[in-house]
Amino acid sequence: METIFNNTFSKSVHKGLTVLVVALFSLSVNAQIEFNKLAKKYPIIPTPQEVEYGKKERAFKSISIIRNDFEKLDLVPQIVLTKEGLGTGSKDINIEIIQDKKQSNEEGYTLKIDKNITITAPTVKGAYYGLQTLRQLIRNNGKKFTLPQVGVKDWPAFKIRGFMHDTGRNFQSIEQLKEQIDILAQYKYNVFHWHLTDDPGWRLESKLYPELKTDNSFSRHVGKFYSQEDFKEILAYCKERQITLIPEFDIPGHTNAFRKAFGIKTMKEERVIPILIDLFDELMGLADAEEMPYIHIGTDEVRNAPEYVEDEMILTLMNHIKSKGRELIVWKEGIVIEEDSTSINQLWAQHNVREGHRFIDSRANYINHLDPFAGMARLFFQQPCRQPAGDSLALGGILCAWPDNNVAEERDILKQNPIYPSMVFYSDAVWKGREKNYPEYWAKLPPKGTEEFNRFKHFEHKVLVHRDLFFRDKEFPYVRQTDASWKVIGPFDHKGDFTTSFPVEKVLVSSYLVDGNAYSWDDSPVGGTIHLKHFFGFPAITNAKEGTYYAHTKIYSPETREQAFWVGFYGWSRSGGRRGGPAPSLGQWHITEPKIWVNNEEILPPVWKQPELAVATDEIPFMDEDYFYREPTMIKLNKGWNTVLLKIPHGGGSWKWMYTVMPVHIVGKDVREVTDLKFDASF
């Protein structure tokens, strides 16, 4: 246990280190239990590369920065600390922020908390991340504050750790973007990828071409755009938080707004390239190459005739942007220019790396597709860049939010997509890195008792501590799911009739013989949401195309009560209209006729606000379609054990074969576990 401290804090930084190490970390069995308690009480996310907790907590009332070697940090330490309600100036506990150029990773830092606090780092970036870790550890107990004895040596596995918002389709205010940027900074993200243009609107003001902000150019959120001053404000806000802004003008696809503004019929018109060069020059004029080193030009999903262009146009634009000293980013899949050997490829869906090109990984992590439960397993077990750490080609990952459908209110973007849980879960993978990729757990949790399950459960605890501390009155639709166990059986052949009943509905036994086929229960599923078959083909429970599954569990309640539950049988992706629809009719949970019984009483679905909406309804906002942003389902639980049985048919045009059942306690925006209920899937 001395290794971290010997490497982290040289004797020139702190005298008497050897004595301190022995005092803190020569732990007896009882002290080891105390160590575990401190780690549990003071979790750090993302997980540091090396961390050791001591035995004690340090109580204090105020804090004083007695040394700061980084002029560029300026008042940042005071701002970070006063956000936690701390007074500054008094010498109750002192902080030293020391530059140590010997550390190899420019974003690395060390943090030591004992009687006082020492942060060492080679650059202002590392010092900032050390402050963010310190901020996570501060606890306000009313009359005083506490910190744990701890030593941290930390650095990121990847150079790029980012998050992307699509404001081209759905405008968000500067205030809402800043709120999210603050969260990114807290979890050591260093890139905000800003998708500024799309079919519904060109969202950045152009003083050269005011046509782009005329009402007729917009098809959604008419007149909503960011002024150049707004852009500079966000740029500065990011810079203060050690975040690089990557702006994206997506061309030649996704350009309906652009073409409408100028009356352009096809992107092949001669006037297009001069206009685009002007627009990119205007964009690059808002910040120099040091402050804004990357420019993203999209090039993905060129699928309609008006968007088709010759390769020469894209190459001309690429060369022009690179001549201005900028790094160029394109999507892959996107237009591939053979002469291009230097662009950074941002991978999406399941697209592979282009040989010799640097790349950013955004594969299979689109938040709009993610269920708040099952999606977090994917973010935890998916290895960024499919390697343990970055290198000269594998730059890192960007988590993307693409809620393509129209939204009624900007807050619905956060309400209807698990933005904040995703940020927290993904931060660990892209900062800490992953030694191994686990595609077998992208759609389901590992079996109970396995090392992988225990790792997820341990991290889940950390997330819940952070949820309660840092996300009060914010949209964070996640509760503990690792205690929810299930048995499932199927798929029975419904022969195209979703209403077909099978013997499971009459009696629960260990096995069944139906139409000459033997069926037995699978007791491996764990979690709040179970994908029976994943819509992207990730390993799940079955590969069958259709059929009927049943799921069973028991829930123990210490009393008779009406309990709020999240219940759902489909996850709408918040893009592509109602993909896998239409929306269910009144009286249906989903078009495949799933059912839920508790103690043999059928639980009826909500009275839908928008029943039977067709698939192609992109412009009609979601209201109550997903379980985590509608009113919870109230279910009567008896005192003692309550039997839960689900019927989950699949087939036809439905896209997702899944179910969710989870008791919740909700007050305002805050959702919490119901701690006195227990799951047991046994008969």
N, C-alpha and C positions, 0 to 999 in steps of 0.2 A: 504493500500500500504506500510505501514511501516514494515509489517511482514518479507519480504525478507531481508531487510536491518538489522533489529534487530537480525534476526537469523544468518545472514551472516557475519556481521562485528562487532565483540565485541569491547567494549570501549577500551580494551587494545591494539587493533590494530589501532584504529583511534579515537582520542579524538574529542569531540564535535559532536558526531554522531547524537544526537537528533536534534541539530540545522540543520545539513545537511539534515536529512530526511525531516524535515518540509520545508526547502528551496526547495528541489528538488521535493517533491511529494505531497505537498498540492496544487493540481492542480485545476485551474479554468476551465471553459468550453473551453476557448481559449487555455489554456495550454494543455488540453487533446487533442485538435486537433494537437498541436505541437508534443505531445507525439506520436501520431499516425504517424506523418510524420517521426519522428526519427526511429520508429520501421520499417517503410516501407523502409527507406533509408539504415538502418544498420541491415538487417536480420541475424540471427544466425541459422546455420544448423550444426548438428541436433538441434532441438528446445530444449532449456534448460528446466529443470524441473520447475524453477522459474526464471522470468526475469521481471525487471521493468526499463523502460526508463525514463530519466529526460526530461528537457526542452531545454537544451543547447548543443552546440557542443564545443569541446575543440580543438583549433588550436595550432599547434606546428611544429617545424622544425627538431628537433632531440630528442633523447631519451636516458636516462641513467638508468642502473640497479644499484640501490644503496644498494640493499640487496637481497641475494639469499641463502636461507637456505639449498638448495639441491645441494650437491657437484656433484652428478651423472648427474645433468642437464648440468654441465660444461658450454660449450659455446652455448648450444642449444638456450637460449633466444636471444643471438645476431644473431645467424644464422636465426632463425625464423623471426626476425624483419628486418634484413638487406635484406631478400628476398623481402620485400616490398619497398626497396629503402631508408630505414631510416638510417640516420647517428646515431652512438652510441657514448656515452662518454659525450656529453653535457648534462647539467641539465635543459634543456628546459622543459621536463616532466620526472618525475622519476617513476621507477617501483620498487616495493617491492614484493618479492616472499617469502612468509612466511609459514613455516611448522606449521600446526595445527592438532595435532594428535587426537583431540577430534572428528573430523569428522568421521562418521561411515563407509562410503564407501571409500575404498582405491583409487578408481578412481574419487572420487568427488572433486570438487573445488568450490571456490567462486571467483568472479571477481568484483571489484569495480573500476569504472572510474569516476573521478571528476577532481580536479585540478591535481592530480597524479593518479597512477594506483597501485592497490593492488591485488595480487593473493594469496589466502590461499589454502592450500591443505594438506592432511595427508601424501601423498607420492609423489614421483617424477612423477608417472603416472598422478595424479590429477593436479599437477603443469603444466605438459606438455599440458594437455587438456585445462587448463586455458589460456596458451599461444596461443594455436590454436584458441580459441574463440577470444582472443585479436587481433590476426592477421586478422581474418575475418572482424573485425570492423574498421580497419585502412583504411582511404581513402586518396589517393594521389591527391591533387588538383593542382598539378604543382609546385607552389612556396611554398606550405605548406601542412601539413597533418592535418586531423581532426579525432576526435573520439567523440562518443556520451557520454553524461552522462548516465551511466547505472549501474545497480546492477544485478548480476547473482548468483544464487545458483543452482548448477547442479551436477548430478550424473547419471550413466547409469542404465537403467532398467535391462540390461542383462550382464552377465559376459563375454560372447563370442559374438563378433560382427565382423564377418569375411567376407572375399572374397576369392574365389577359381579360379585359372586358370589351365586349362588343357594344359600343355606344353608337355605332352607325345605324343599327336597327332600333335600339331602345336607348334614348337619351337618359343620362343620369346627371344630376346636378353636381356642381363642384363640391358642395358640402358632403354629398353621399360618397363621392369618390375619395375625398380626403379621409372620411371615416375608415374606409377600407384600406387606404394606404397606411394609415396608422397601425392597423392590424398586421399588414405585411411587414412593416418595420419591426414590430414586436417579435415576429417569428422569423426574422433574419432573411427575408426575401430581399433581393437587390435589383429586381427588374419589375417595372410596370409596363406591360405591353398594351398600348392603347389603340384599339381597332376603331378608327375615327370615321371610316366611310363604308357604306354598303348600299344596297338597293334602295332602302327607304330614305336615306339622307346622307349628304356630305356635311359632316358635323363640325368642320373647322373653318372658321371665317377666312375668306380670301379677299384681300383688299384689291388685288389685281382683277379678280373675276367675281364681282358681287352677284352675278347670276346664280351662283351656287347657294345663296341663302334666300332666294326668292321662293315664295310659297309654292309655286307650281313645280319646283324641283323635288319637293318632299312628298312622300306617300304616307308618312307616319310621323307623329310628333312635329307637325308643321311649324316651321319657324324656330325650332329648337336647335341651336348650334353653340359651339364654343368660340368666343371671341379670341383673337390672338393674345389679348391680355389674360383671358382665362387659361389659355394654354401655358403661358409663361408662369402663371400662378401655380399651376399643377407641377410644372417642371421644377420650380423652386422648392415647392413643398416636398417633392420626391428627393431632390438633392440634399435638403436638410436631413433627410432620413436615410441617406446613403443608398438611395434607389435610383437606378438609371431608367429614364423614360425612353421606351421604344415606340415611336409613332408609326402607324400603318395606314397608308392609302392603298386600298385593295384594288388592283387593276390587272387585266382588262375585264375580268368578271366582276360581278357584284357592283355594276356601275350604272344602274338605272337612273339614279339621282343625277349623276354626272352627265349622262346623255340627255336627260330631260332638261337640265339647266341650259344646255347649249343648243338644243335641237339637233343633236347628233344621232344619226340613224345607225351607224356602225362604227366601232372603234378603229376601223381601217381608214377612216377619213384622214386626209393629210393634215388637217388642223389639230388633230388629237394630240400628237406627240409634242408640238410646241406648247400647247396648253399645259400638258402634264409636266413638261420640264419647268415651266414657269411656276406651277403649283409646288413641285418638289423644291425648287430654289427658294420659294417663299417660306416653305416649311423649314428648310435648313437655315434660313436667315433668322429664325427665332432663337437659335442657340448654336454655338460653335461646336466643332467636332469633338472637343474634349468633353463638353457638357452633354452632348447628344450624339454619341458615336455611331449609333445604329439607325438605319432607315429600312423599314419593311415595305415591300411593294406588292405583297400578296401573291398573285398569279394563280391562285387555286380555282377550281370549279368553273372553268371556262366552258360552259355547256350550251350556250345559246348563240345562234348565228350572229346577232349584233355585237357579241363580245369577242369574236374570233379576230386574231391579229396575226401578222407575219412575225416570225422570230426576230427579225431585224429591229422591229419596234422595241421589243423588250430589251434586246442587247444594247440599243442606243440609250435607253433609259438607265440601264445598269451602269454602263460606262460613264454616263454623265454624273450619276450620284457618287460613284467611286472616285471620280476626278475631284470631287469636293472633300475628299478625305474621310468619307463615311464607309462603314461596314454595311454591306447589303444583305438583307434577309429576305428569303422567299419561302413560301409553303411548299412542302412535298407530301402529297401529290400537288403538282403545279406545272406550269410550263417549264420544260427542261430545255435550256439553251446549251447546245453542245460546246460553244466557244466559252461559256462561263465556267471558270475553274476556281473562283474565289468566293462565291456567295455562301452564306450560311443557310442551311436548309432546316426549316422547322417542320418536323415530322408530325403527321396527324393520322388518325385512323390506325391502320396497320402497315403504313408505308415504310419501306426500308431505307437505310442510309445510302446516299449516293457516294460511290467510292471516291475517296480523296477530299470530300467536302466536310467542313465543320458542320455540326448539327446540334439542334435543340430538340429535345424529346417532348412532344405534346400528344403522344399516342395513347388512345384509350383512357384519357383522363378529362373528358369534357364534362363539366359539372352539371350541365343541363340534362345529361343522360343518367346522372348518378342518383341512386336511391340513398337517403341519408344513412341507412344502416349498411347494406351490402356494398355501397360505393366506397365506404371508408376502408373496408377490407382491401379493395382494389388499390386504393392510394397507399395503403400501408405495405402491401406485399409486392407491388409493382416496382421493379428496379429501374430507376431512371437511366436512360441510355443503354440499358441492358449490360451494365458493367458496374463494379463496386464504386468507382470514383471517376472523376473526369480526367481528360487528358487534352492534348492539343486539338483533337477533333471533336470529342464528346464534351460539349460545353455545359450541359445541364438540362434542366427542364422548365417548361412554362405550363402552369395549370390554367385551363381556359374555361371561360363561361360564355356559352353561346345560347342564351334563351331567345331563339329566333322569333318566336311568336310575339305578337303585340302584347304589351302589358298595360293594365289600367292605371296603375300608379307605379312610380319608380321604385318604391319600397318593395313592391311585389317581386322584383328581381332577387332581393335577398330573402324574401319570405318563401318564394316558390322554388328556390334552388338552394341546396345546402352549401352556400358559399363559405360561411365561416368555419363549419366543421371541416370542409375540404381543405381550406387554407392550413388549418392546424395539423391535420393528418399528413398532408403532402409535405409540409415543411420539414418533417423528420426524415423522410426519404431523400429529399433533395439536398439537405444539409449534412445529415449524418452519413448518408449513403446506405446501400444495401449490399451485403456480401453475396447474396444470391437472389435470383429472380424466381418468383413463385407463381407462375401462371395458373397453377391448379387452385390457387386461393384468390384469384381475381374476382370470382363470383360467389364465393362462399368462405366461411370461416373454417380454419383447420379443425379436425376432430379434437374434442376435449381431451386433455391430458398430454397432448403433444407439445414439444418445445415451441413450435410455431404458434400454437394457440396461447400458450402461457405468455409469450412475448407480446402478442396482440392484447391480451387481457391486462398485462402490466401497463402497456402504453395507453390503453383505454382509461385506466384509472387516472393517469396523468392528464388526459384530455378533460375528464370530468372535473378535476380540481381546477383546471384553467377555465373551463366553462363557467363554473360558479364564481370565480374570482374576477374574470376579465370580460365576460360577455353578458353581464346583467342587463336586462332590457334590450338585448339584441337578438336577432334571429339565429338560434343555434339549435336546430332540430335533431338532437342526438341525446339518447339516454343509454345507460349500460345495457348491452345486449348479450354479453357473454354468459349470463345466467339463464338465458332462454333456450331450453332444450326441446327437441321435437322428435317424433317418429313420423315417417312418411311411407306411403305404400302406393304402388302403381307402376306404370300407367295402365289402367284398365281400358279396354277398347270400347269407346262410346259409339263407334260406327257413325260418327257425324252428328249424333244427337246429344247435345250437352246436358240435357235433362235426365239422361239415363242414370238410374240408381244402381248401386252395387251393394253387396252384403255388408260392407263396412258400416253402412248407415244403420244397420239393424243390430249388430253385435260386434264388439271389439274382441278379436282373438288374434293369436300370434300369426296365423297364416290363413289363406283362402284359396279355394280352387274355383275358378270361374272360366267357363267355356274351355275346359281342359287345360288351362294354364294355372300354374301355382304362383301365388304372390305372398311375400312376407315383408315385414316392416323393416325399414332402414332407420336405425336410431342415431345416425351420425349428425344430422343437421342441428346447427346451433345458430341463434341470432334472431334479430328483430325482423329481418326480411330474408326469405328463402327463395332463391332462384332455382326453380326446378329445371328449367332450361334457360341458359342465358341468351339474350337477344343478339349478342355479338359473337356467340359461339364459344365463349370461355367455358372451361370445364365446370360442369354443375352436377346435377343428380342424374339426368337422363339425356339421351340424344334423340329420343322419340320426337316425331313431328307433331303428334297429337295424342290425346288420351285424357284420362281422368286420374288425378292423384287425390289422395286423402292425407291429411295431416292431423296429428293428435298430440295433445299435451294436457297436463293438469296444472291448475294454479291454486295454491293454498292461500286462503284469506283468513286472518284472525277473527273476522267478524263479518256479518252480513252487511253488504253495502252496495251502492250504485257506484261503479268504478268507470272512470274515463279510460278509453282504449283508443290507440291508433289501429285502425283496421283498413286494409286495402288488398286488392287483388290485381292491381295493375299500376305501373309507374309511367306516367306520361312524361315524355322527354322534353317538354317545353320548347320543342322545335319541330318543324315539319307539320304544323297543324296538329290534329289529333291522330298522330301516327299509330296504327294498330287499332283505330277506331272502327265505327263511330263511337261516340260517347254512349254510355248505357242508358237504357230507358228507365223511367221511374219504376221502382221495384226490383231493379237489377243492381248488383254490385259491379258487374262488368258484362260485356256482351256474350261471354262464354258461360254465363249462369253459375258462377261460384256461390257457395253458401257457407255460413258459419253457424254452428250450434254450440251453446254453452248450457251444460246440464240438460241437454235434449231440447232446449228452447231455441228456435231459430232467431237469429239476430238480423233485423231488417236493415237494408242499406239506407244511407241518407236520402232525403228528398232533394234530388239534384236540382241545382239552379239552372243548369243548361243541358238538359237531357237530349240525347240523340243527335248531337252536333256531328256533322260529317267530318271526314278526315281533313279536307281542304278548307280549314277554318283558321288560317294563320292570323287573321286580323281580329279574331274574337278572343279577348283575353281569357285566361284561365281564372276560375273563381273558387271552386271547391273540389276539383277533380282528384287531387292527390291527398292522401291521408294526413300529411304533416302540415298542411295549411288550411284545412277545414276544421270545423268543430269536431272534437273527438266523439266517438261512439260511446254512449253510456250503456254499460252492461251490468246486470245484477249478479253479484257474487254471493254465494252462500258462505256461512262460516264453515271452515274446513276446506276439503279438496273439491275443486270445480273442474268438470270435464269439458275440454274444448275440442271440437271436431270440425275440420274444414274440408270442403269439397272444392277441388280446383281443376275444372276441365280446361282443355286448351285445343285450339284448332281454328279453322277458317282463316280470317284475315287478322286475327289477334297476333300481336308481335311478341309479347312478353308473357312468360309462364312463371308466375311468382305469387307470393302472398306475404302479408305483414300483419302481425298481431302483437301489440305491445301495450301494457298498461302505462299510463303517464299521469303526471300531476302537472297541470299547466296553470300559471298565474301570469296574465298579460302575455308578454313575449317569451317568458321564461318557462322552459320545460324541464322537469326533473323526474328522477326515478320514483317509483312507488316501492319503498324499501321493505315494507312488511309483507309483500307478496312473494311467493316462491313458485318456481317452475319444476315440474317433474314429469317426464314423458312416459314413465313406466305405467303399465296397466295395474 
